[in-house]
Structure formats: C-alpha cells, structure tokens
Amino acid sequence: MISYLRFKKEVATHAIASKFWTLTILASVIQIMLSCKAGILFQFAFYFGLATRLEIILILFIIRNWYNDVPSVYHAVQLRKGREIKRNRLFNG
C-alpha cells in the first residue's frame, strides 16, 4: 500500500533478506511435515518475516523515486544520495 501511495506502482524491492526469509519458511514447512510440530524454527521464520517486511517499508520511505531491485536499506540510502548501487546477479538479476 505504501508503494502505491508514494509512487503509484507495485513494490519491487526484491530485498535480499526476503529471499532468506523464504528459505526459513521452506525449512519450517519441512519441519512441520516431518515432525507435526512447528517448533522454534517456525517462530524464527515468523519474526524474521516481520523484520523483512519492516526493511521493505524502510526502503520505500528512504528512496525518493521508484526503483526495482533495491537489495537492502544500505542500498536505498546510496540511491537517495544519488550513487549507483551494485546489484548481485544471483539475488537481483
């Protein structure tokens, strides 16, 4: 919603932490299927997911113009300063 209000476009930050969050979700689902218990891994995935959503919100508030493939808050600050950022080919194609 923040991206639509500020830039009239969809969110496309593709933050690196969000990609690792997906792996924690996968590990959590595998644990649930194997042991029928959520355990601590599920709690970690939940709170890590909240942290990644907060990072995306911060990125959207930091950048002045809409960009896609902003890997992290640090990169958002660099874009705000008018500097070029280096994107990882594996994570931000």
N, CA, C and O atoms as a printed pandas DataFrame, in Angstrom:
     atom_number atom_name residue_name chain_id  residue_number  x_coord  y_coord  z_coord
0              1         N          MET        A               1    0.824   -1.180    0.000
1              2        CA          MET        A               1    0.000    0.000    0.000
2              3         C          MET        A               1    0.882    1.264    0.000
3              4         O          MET        A               1    0.557    2.259   -0.647
4              5         N          ILE        A               2    1.989    1.203    0.729
5              6        CA          ILE        A               2    2.889    2.356    0.798
6              7         C          ILE        A               2    3.457    2.682   -0.580
7              8         O          ILE        A               2    3.549    3.851   -0.957
8              9         N          SER        A               3    3.830    1.666   -1.320
9             10        CA          SER        A               3    4.369    1.882   -2.655
10            11         C          SER        A               3    3.329    2.508   -3.580
11            12         O          SER        A               3    3.655    3.394   -4.369
12            13         N          TYR        A               4    2.091    2.055   -3.487
13            14        CA          TYR        A               4    1.030    2.641   -4.306
14            15         C          TYR        A               4    0.776    4.097   -3.929
15            16         O          TYR        A               4    0.568    4.937   -4.804
16            17         N          LEU        A               5    0.793    4.396   -2.650
17            18        CA          LEU        A               5    0.548    5.772   -2.215
18            19         C          LEU        A               5    1.678    6.720   -2.611
19            20         O          LEU        A               5    1.426    7.852   -3.024
20            21         N          ARG        A               6    2.913    6.260   -2.487
21            22        CA          ARG        A               6    4.049    7.136   -2.791
22            23         C          ARG        A               6    4.370    7.213   -4.276
23            24         O          ARG        A               6    4.627    8.296   -4.801
24            25         N          PHE        A               7    4.357    6.060   -4.961
25            26        CA          PHE        A               7    4.875    6.007   -6.328
26            27         C          PHE        A               7    3.856    5.585   -7.380
27            28         O          PHE        A               7    4.159    5.608   -8.573
28            29         N          LYS        A               8    2.660    5.204   -6.961
29            30        CA          LYS        A               8    1.621    4.707   -7.879
30            31         C          LYS        A               8    2.082    3.465   -8.643
31            32         O          LYS        A               8    1.679    3.240   -9.784
32            33         N          LYS        A               9    2.939    2.660   -7.995
33            34        CA          LYS        A               9    3.448    1.426   -8.593
34            35         C          LYS        A               9    3.511    0.345   -7.527
35            36         O          LYS        A               9    3.433    0.618   -6.329
36            37         N          GLU        A              10    3.655   -0.896   -7.998
37            38        CA          GLU        A              10    3.769   -2.024   -7.079
38            39         C          GLU        A              10    5.147   -2.063   -6.433
39            40         O          GLU        A              10    6.105   -1.468   -6.928
40            41         N          VAL        A              11    5.224   -2.774   -5.322
41            42        CA          VAL        A              11    6.501   -2.984   -4.652
42            43         C          VAL        A              11    7.342   -3.926   -5.495
43            44         O          VAL        A              11    6.859   -4.968   -5.938
44            45         N          ALA        A              12    8.600   -3.562   -5.720
45            46        CA          ALA        A              12    9.519   -4.429   -6.470
46            47         C          ALA        A              12   10.929   -4.286   -5.922
47            48         O          ALA        A              12   11.892   -4.204   -6.685
48            49         N          THR        A              13   11.053   -4.255   -4.589
49            50        CA          THR        A              13   12.381   -4.063   -3.996
50            51         C          THR        A              13   13.251   -5.306   -4.123
51            52         O          THR        A              13   14.466   -5.192   -4.283
52            53         N          HIS        A              14   12.661   -6.471   -4.055
53            54        CA          HIS        A              14   13.394   -7.735   -4.130
54            55         C          HIS        A              14   14.565   -7.752   -3.156
55            56         O          HIS        A              14   15.691   -8.073   -3.536
56            57         N          ALA        A              15   14.299   -7.407   -1.910
57            58        CA          ALA        A              15   15.333   -7.339   -0.886
58            59         C          ALA        A              15   15.942   -8.716   -0.639
59            60         O          ALA        A              15   15.252   -9.734   -0.690
60            61         N          ILE        A              16   17.241   -8.728   -0.371
61            62        CA          ILE        A              16   17.956   -9.982   -0.158
62            63         C          ILE        A              16   17.440  -10.706    1.077
63            64         O          ILE        A              16   17.298  -11.928    1.052
64            65         N          ALA        A              17   17.156   -9.983    2.155
65            66        CA          ALA        A              17   16.669  -10.620    3.384
66            67         C          ALA        A              17   15.359  -11.364    3.127
67            68         O          ALA        A              17   15.105  -12.397    3.746
68            69         N          SER        A              18   14.536  -10.856    2.233
69            70        CA          SER        A              18   13.271  -11.528    1.915
70            71         C          SER        A              18   13.504  -12.881    1.256
71            72         O          SER        A              18   12.724  -13.815    1.441
72            73         N          LYS        A              19   14.564  -12.977    0.501
73            74        CA          LYS        A              19   14.888  -14.256   -0.131
74            75         C          LYS        A              19   15.322  -15.284    0.919
75            76         O          LYS        A              19   14.982  -16.462    0.813
76            77         N          PHE        A              20   16.068  -14.840    1.925
77            78        CA          PHE        A              20   16.449  -15.750    3.002
78            79         C          PHE        A              20   15.246  -16.109    3.874
79            80         O          PHE        A              20   15.180  -17.210    4.421
80            81         N          TRP        A              21   14.305  -15.190    4.002
81            82        CA          TRP        A              21   13.079  -15.477    4.746
82            83         C          TRP        A              21   12.319  -16.623    4.078
83            84         O          TRP        A              21   11.768  -17.489    4.758
84            85         N          THR        A              22   12.293  -16.624    2.763
85            86        CA          THR        A              22   11.634  -17.697    2.029
86            87         C          THR        A              22   12.263  -19.046    2.360
87            88         O          THR        A              22   11.558  -20.048    2.481
88            89         N          LEU        A              23   13.584  -19.073    2.508
89            90        CA          LEU        A              23   14.253  -20.321    2.871
90            91         C          LEU        A              23   13.882  -20.769    4.281
91            92         O          LEU        A              23   13.748  -21.967    4.532
92            93         N          THR        A              24   13.714  -19.819    5.205
93            94        CA          THR        A              24   13.307  -20.196    6.560
94            95         C          THR        A              24   11.865  -20.718    6.578
95            96         O          THR        A              24   11.532  -21.612    7.356
96            97         N          ILE        A              25   11.025  -20.159    5.725
97            98        CA          ILE        A              25    9.655  -20.674    5.609
98            99         C          ILE        A              25    9.683  -22.109    5.077
99           100         O          ILE        A              25    8.978  -22.979    5.589
100          101         N          LEU        A              26   10.488  -22.346    4.061
101          102        CA          LEU        A              26   10.608  -23.688    3.500
102          103         C          LEU        A              26   11.092  -24.674    4.560
103          104         O          LEU        A              26   10.535  -25.764    4.696
104          105         N          ALA        A              27   12.117  -24.298    5.306
105          106        CA          ALA        A              27   12.631  -25.180    6.359
106          107         C          ALA        A              27   11.571  -25.430    7.425
107          108         O          ALA        A              27   11.454  -26.541    7.942
108          109         N          SER        A              28   10.812  -24.415    7.745
109          110        CA          SER        A              28    9.749  -24.550    8.744
110          111         C          SER        A              28    8.649  -25.497    8.259
111          112         O          SER        A              28    8.162  -26.326    9.028
112          113         N          VAL        A              29    8.266  -25.381    7.022
113          114        CA          VAL        A              29    7.231  -26.261    6.459
114          115         C          VAL        A              29    7.723  -27.708    6.436
115          116         O          VAL        A              29    6.970  -28.634    6.736
116          117         N          ILE        A              30    8.990  -27.890    6.079
117          118        CA          ILE        A              30    9.550  -29.252    6.075
118          119         C          ILE        A              30    9.545  -29.828    7.484
119          120         O          ILE        A              30    9.200  -30.993    7.681
120          121         N          GLN        A              31    9.931  -29.006    8.473
121          122        CA          GLN        A              31    9.921  -29.463    9.860
122          123         C          GLN        A              31    8.502  -29.843   10.302
123          124         O          GLN        A              31    8.308  -30.855   10.975
124          125         N          ILE        A              32    7.530  -29.039    9.925
125          126        CA          ILE        A              32    6.140  -29.334   10.298
126          127         C          ILE        A              32    5.665  -30.636    9.655
127          128         O          ILE        A              32    4.980  -31.431   10.299
128          129         N          MET        A              33    6.024  -30.857    8.395
129          130        CA          MET        A              33    5.601  -32.088    7.720
130          131         C          MET        A              33    6.269  -33.321    8.313
131          132         O          MET        A              33    5.654  -34.386    8.382
132          133         N          LEU        A              34    7.517  -33.187    8.741
133          134        CA          LEU        A              34    8.232  -34.352    9.261
134          135         C          LEU        A              34    7.894  -34.668   10.715
135          136         O          LEU        A              34    7.805  -35.836   11.093
136          137         N          SER        A              35    7.703  -33.625   11.537
137          138        CA          SER        A              35    7.521  -33.881   12.969
138          139         C          SER        A              35    6.129  -33.520   13.493
139          140         O          SER        A              35    5.818  -33.797   14.652
140          141         N          CYS        A              36    5.291  -32.908   12.657
141          142        CA          CYS        A              36    3.957  -32.453   13.055
142          143         C          CYS        A              36    4.004  -31.439   14.194
143          144         O          CYS        A              36    3.034  -31.294   14.939
144          145         N          LYS        A              37    5.121  -30.743   14.329
145          146        CA          LYS        A              37    5.277  -29.705   15.341
146          147         C          LYS        A              37    5.922  -28.493   14.681
147          148         O          LYS        A              37    6.808  -28.629   13.838
148          149         N          ALA        A              38    5.469  -27.312   15.072
149          150        CA          ALA        A              38    6.009  -26.093   14.493
150          151         C          ALA        A              38    7.394  -25.794   15.051
151          152         O          ALA        A              38    8.315  -25.507   14.288
152          153         N          GLY        A              39    7.553  -25.856   16.356
153          154        CA          GLY        A              39    8.860  -25.658   16.959
154          155         C          GLY        A              39    9.399  -24.249   16.845
155          156         O          GLY        A              39    8.708  -23.320   16.427
156          157         N          ILE        A              40   10.636  -24.124   17.225
157          158        CA          ILE        A              40   11.294  -22.817   17.285
158          159         C          ILE        A              40   11.585  -22.256   15.893
159          160         O          ILE        A              40   11.646  -21.041   15.709
160          161         N          LEU        A              41   11.763  -23.143   14.919
161          162        CA          LEU        A              41   12.050  -22.690   13.557
162          163         C          LEU        A              41   10.889  -21.881   12.993
163          164         O          LEU        A              41   11.105  -20.896   12.287
164          165         N          PHE        A              42    9.674  -22.283   13.295
165          166        CA          PHE        A              42    8.501  -21.543   12.837
166          167         C          PHE        A              42    8.456  -20.150   13.462
167          168         O          PHE        A              42    8.147  -19.170   12.785
168          169         N          GLN        A              43    8.765  -20.067   14.752
169          170        CA          GLN        A              43    8.793  -18.765   15.429
170          171         C          GLN        A              43    9.868  -17.865   14.819
171          172         O          GLN        A              43    9.644  -16.673   14.607
172          173         N          PHE        A              44   11.030  -18.444   14.539
173          174        CA          PHE        A              44   12.096  -17.668   13.900
174          175         C          PHE        A              44   11.643  -17.161   12.540
175          176         O          PHE        A              44   11.859  -15.995   12.209
176          177         N          ALA        A              45   11.017  -18.025   11.750
177          178        CA          ALA        A              45   10.539  -17.624   10.426
178          179         C          ALA        A              45    9.509  -16.505   10.534
179          180         O          ALA        A              45    9.509  -15.574    9.729
180          181         N          PHE        A              46    8.633  -16.599   11.529
181          182        CA          PHE        A              46    7.611  -15.574   11.708
182          183         C          PHE        A              46    8.242  -14.213   12.012
183          184         O          PHE        A              46    7.917  -13.219   11.362
184          185         N          TYR        A              47    9.138  -14.166   12.996
185          186        CA          TYR        A              47    9.743  -12.889   13.381
186          187         C          TYR        A              47   10.724  -12.375   12.332
187          188         O          TYR        A              47   10.861  -11.165   12.152
188          189         N          PHE        A              48   11.398  -13.274   11.650
189          190        CA          PHE        A              48   12.277  -12.865   10.557
190          191         C          PHE        A              48   11.448  -12.270    9.422
191          192         O          PHE        A              48   11.872  -11.314    8.772
192          193         N          GLY        A              49   10.276  -12.834    9.188
193          194        CA          GLY        A              49    9.365  -12.286    8.177
194          195         C          GLY        A              49    8.913  -10.883    8.531
195          196         O          GLY        A              49    8.848  -10.015    7.661
196          197         N          LEU        A              50    8.600  -10.648    9.802
197          198        CA          LEU        A              50    8.236   -9.293   10.230
198          199         C          LEU        A              50    9.388   -8.318    9.996
199          200         O          LEU        A              50    9.178   -7.192    9.545
200          201         N          ALA        A              51   10.599   -8.761   10.307
201          202        CA          ALA        A              51   11.770   -7.897   10.117
202          203         C          ALA        A              51   11.981   -7.568    8.637
203          204         O          ALA        A              51   12.334   -6.440    8.294
204          205         N          THR        A              52   11.764   -8.552    7.766
205          206        CA          THR        A              52   11.951   -8.279    6.338
206          207         C          THR        A              52   10.880   -7.336    5.798
207          208         O          THR        A              52   11.162   -6.517    4.923
208          209         N          ARG        A              53    9.650   -7.442    6.314
209          210        CA          ARG        A              53    8.593   -6.518    5.890
210          211         C          ARG        A              53    8.923   -5.100    6.354
211          212         O          ARG        A              53    8.700   -4.137    5.619
212          213         N          LEU        A              54    9.451   -4.971    7.567
213          214        CA          LEU        A              54    9.864   -3.648    8.058
214          215         C          LEU        A              54   10.998   -3.071    7.217
215          216         O          LEU        A              54   11.045   -1.867    6.966
216          217         N          GLU        A              55   11.910   -3.941    6.783
217          218        CA          GLU        A              55   13.001   -3.469    5.929
218          219         C          GLU        A              55   12.448   -2.919    4.611
219          220         O          GLU        A              55   12.896   -1.875    4.136
220          221         N          ILE        A              56   11.487   -3.614    4.030
221          222        CA          ILE        A              56   10.902   -3.145    2.772
222          223         C          ILE        A              56   10.192   -1.812    2.968
223          224         O          ILE        A              56   10.285   -0.930    2.115
224          225         N          ILE        A              57    9.484   -1.657    4.085
225          226        CA          ILE        A              57    8.825   -0.382    4.376
226          227         C          ILE        A              57    9.858    0.734    4.521
227          228         O          ILE        A              57    9.661    1.837    4.010
228          229         N          LEU        A              58   10.964    0.446    5.221
229          230        CA          LEU        A              58   12.033    1.439    5.355
230          231         C          LEU        A              58   12.611    1.815    3.997
231          232         O          LEU        A              58   12.845    2.992    3.722
232          233         N          ILE        A              59   12.839    0.829    3.161
233          234        CA          ILE        A              59   13.368    1.097    1.818
234          235         C          ILE        A              59   12.426    2.037    1.069
235          236         O          ILE        A              59   12.870    2.992    0.431
236          237         N          LEU        A              60   11.126    1.762    1.151
237          238        CA          LEU        A              60   10.156    2.594    0.438
238          239         C          LEU        A              60   10.107    4.025    0.974
239          240         O          LEU        A              60    9.847    4.959    0.216
240          241         N          PHE        A              61   10.352    4.203    2.270
241          242        CA          PHE        A              61   10.382    5.552    2.826
242          243         C          PHE        A              61   11.693    6.273    2.525
243          244         O          PHE        A              61   11.713    7.502    2.455
244          245         N          ILE        A              62   12.778    5.541    2.347
245          246        CA          ILE        A              62   14.082    6.164    2.112
246          247         C          ILE        A              62   14.231    6.644    0.668
247          248         O          ILE        A              62   14.689    7.761    0.429
248          249         N          ILE        A              63   13.850    5.808   -0.284
249          250        CA          ILE        A              63   14.070    6.191   -1.686
250          251         C          ILE        A              63   13.122    7.326   -2.082
251          252         O          ILE        A              63   11.984    7.403   -1.618
252          253         N          ARG        A              64   13.625    8.196   -2.946
253          254        CA          ARG        A              64   12.817    9.334   -3.410
254          255         C          ARG        A              64   12.017    8.989   -4.651
255          256         O          ARG        A              64   10.890    9.454   -4.818
256          257         N          ASN        A              65   12.594    8.178   -5.520
257          258        CA          ASN        A              65   11.941    7.749   -6.757
258          259         C          ASN        A              65   11.777    6.235   -6.712
259          260         O          ASN        A              65   12.490    5.548   -5.981
260          261         N          TRP        A              66   10.843    5.725   -7.489
261          262        CA          TRP        A              66   10.603    4.293   -7.517
262          263         C          TRP        A              66   11.755    3.588   -8.221
263          264         O          TRP        A              66   12.153    3.977   -9.319
264          265         N          TYR        A              67   12.281    2.562   -7.593
265          266        CA          TYR        A              67   13.317    1.702   -8.179
266          267         C          TYR        A              67   12.883    0.263   -7.974
267          268         O          TYR        A              67   12.160   -0.051   -7.029
268          269         N          ASN        A              68   13.325   -0.599   -8.856
269          270        CA          ASN        A              68   13.145   -2.015   -8.599
270          271         C          ASN        A              68   14.503   -2.606   -8.237
271          272         O          ASN        A              68   15.542   -2.016   -8.532
272          273         N          ASP        A              69   14.490   -3.753   -7.609
273          274        CA          ASP        A              69   15.705   -4.465   -7.203
274          275         C          ASP        A              69   16.600   -3.644   -6.279
275          276         O          ASP        A              69   17.780   -3.447   -6.572
276          277         N          VAL        A              70   16.053   -3.171   -5.179
277          278        CA          VAL        A              70   16.842   -2.495   -4.142
278          279         C          VAL        A              70   17.147   -3.554   -3.085
279          280         O          VAL        A              70   16.245   -3.965   -2.355
280          281         N          PRO        A              71   18.411   -4.009   -2.986
281          282        CA          PRO        A              71   18.726   -5.154   -2.137
282          283         C          PRO        A              71   18.579   -4.951   -0.630
283          284         O          PRO        A              71   18.254   -5.901    0.083
284          285         N          SER        A              72   18.809   -3.737   -0.131
285          286        CA          SER        A              72   18.763   -3.524    1.317
286          287         C          SER        A              72   18.574   -2.046    1.637
287          288         O          SER        A              72   18.540   -1.202    0.742
288          289         N          VAL        A              73   18.453   -1.752    2.919
289          290        CA          VAL        A              73   18.326   -0.363    3.367
290          291         C          VAL        A              73   19.595    0.414    3.011
291          292         O          VAL        A              73   19.524    1.574    2.603
292          293         N          TYR        A              74   20.744   -0.223    3.166
293          294        CA          TYR        A              74   22.009    0.434    2.814
294          295         C          TYR        A              74   21.985    0.888    1.356
295          296         O          TYR        A              74   22.381    2.013    1.049
296          297         N          HIS        A              75   21.532    0.035    0.478
297          298        CA          HIS        A              75   21.465    0.381   -0.943
298          299         C          HIS        A              75   20.436    1.488   -1.199
299          300         O          HIS        A              75   20.623    2.320   -2.088
300          301         N          ALA        A              76   19.361    1.495   -0.427
301          302        CA          ALA        A              76   18.366    2.561   -0.562
302          303         C          ALA        A              76   18.982    3.910   -0.191
303          304         O          ALA        A              76   18.722    4.918   -0.848
304          305         N          VAL        A              77   19.797    3.926    0.859
305          306        CA          VAL        A              77   20.478    5.165    1.261
306          307         C          VAL        A              77   21.437    5.617    0.159
307          308         O          VAL        A              77   21.538    6.809   -0.131
308          309         N          GLN        A              78   22.134    4.668   -0.449
309          310        CA          GLN        A              78   23.043    5.014   -1.547
310          311         C          GLN        A              78   22.275    5.604   -2.729
311          312         O          GLN        A              78   22.732    6.568   -3.343
312          313         N          LEU        A              79   21.131    5.043   -3.050
313          314        CA          LEU        A              79   20.305    5.579   -4.139
314          315         C          LEU        A              79   19.800    6.978   -3.798
315          316         O          LEU        A              79   19.739    7.850   -4.665
316          317         N          ARG        A              80   19.444    7.187   -2.547
317          318        CA          ARG        A              80   18.968    8.512   -2.122
318          319         C          ARG        A              80   20.058    9.567   -2.284
319          320         O          ARG        A              80   19.776   10.722   -2.601
320          321         N          LYS        A              81   21.322    9.151   -2.059
321          322        CA          LYS        A              81   22.456   10.065   -2.211
322          323         C          LYS        A              81   22.844   10.260   -3.674
323          324         O          LYS        A              81   23.736   11.051   -3.980
324          325         N          GLY        A              82   22.179    9.545   -4.575
325          326        CA          GLY        A              82   22.452    9.693   -5.997
326          327         C          GLY        A              82   23.576    8.808   -6.504
327          328         O          GLY        A              82   24.065    9.001   -7.617
328          329         N          ARG        A              83   23.983    7.855   -5.710
329          330        CA          ARG        A              83   25.075    6.956   -6.102
330          331         C          ARG        A              83   24.520    5.711   -6.776
331          332         O          ARG        A              83   23.387    5.301   -6.525
332          333         N          GLU        A              84   25.328    5.128   -7.620
333          334        CA          GLU        A              84   24.973    3.865   -8.259
334          335         C          GLU        A              84   25.155    2.740   -7.247
335          336         O          GLU        A              84   26.039    2.808   -6.393
336          337         N          ILE        A              85   24.335    1.722   -7.339
337          338        CA          ILE        A              85   24.490    0.558   -6.469
338          339         C          ILE        A              85   24.835   -0.647   -7.313
339          340         O          ILE        A              85   24.449   -0.756   -8.477
340          341         N          LYS        A              86   25.573   -1.546   -6.693
341          342        CA          LYS        A              86   25.937   -2.776   -7.379
342          343         C          LYS        A              86   24.930   -3.846   -6.994
343          344         O          LYS        A              86   24.743   -4.133   -5.812
344          345         N          ARG        A              87   24.293   -4.424   -7.972
345          346        CA          ARG        A              87   23.310   -5.477   -7.733
346          347         C          ARG        A              87   23.952   -6.834   -7.986
347          348         O          ARG        A              87   24.716   -7.007   -8.936
348          349         N          ASN        A              88   23.635   -7.780   -7.133
349          350        CA          ASN        A              88   24.149   -9.124   -7.266
350          351         C          ASN        A              88   23.369   -9.850   -8.356
351          352         O          ASN        A              88   22.138   -9.849   -8.359
352          353         N          ARG        A              89   24.088  -10.458   -9.265
353          354        CA          ARG        A              89   23.432  -11.147  -10.382
354          355         C          ARG        A              89   22.562  -12.299   -9.905
355          356         O          ARG        A              89   21.507  -12.564  -10.481
356          357         N          LEU        A              90   22.998  -12.983   -8.857
357          358        CA          LEU        A              90   22.242  -14.119   -8.343
358          359         C          LEU        A              90   20.980  -13.679   -7.630
359          360         O          LEU        A              90   19.928  -14.290   -7.820
360          361         N          PHE        A              91   21.054  -12.629   -6.810
361          362        CA          PHE        A              91   19.921  -12.211   -6.000
362          363         C          PHE        A              91   19.043  -11.156   -6.657
363          364         O          PHE        A              91   17.832  -11.142   -6.433
364          365         N          ASN        A              92   19.613  -10.291   -7.448
365          366        CA          ASN        A              92   18.856   -9.196   -8.035
366          367         C          ASN        A              92   19.015   -9.126   -9.548
367          368         O          ASN        A              92   19.028   -8.036  -10.120
368          369         N          GLY        A              93   19.132  -10.242  -10.179
369          370        CA          GLY        A              93   19.244  -10.448  -11.597
370          371         C          GLY        A              93   19.333   -9.292  -12.436
371          372         O          GLY        A              93   19.431   -9.421  -13.657
